[in-house]
Amino acid sequence: MCKLCGGTYRVAYKGAIGRLVKACPTCGPAPEHIRKARRELLDKKIADAEMKLLGGDAA
């Protein structure tokens, strides 16, 4: 496991306005299968939150 990013493929840098997140310079960008899995998990969380807010009715 990379000591810089800890296996997340992302590194946060402190900028003038806030934090800037970029791909790890050691590992490079995340592989496609990992990005796809993260996106599916995020989409599921968003759908669950929408269902909770709308009282079970899907929009």
Helices and strands as residue ranges (DSSP letters): E 10-14, E 19-23, H 32-54
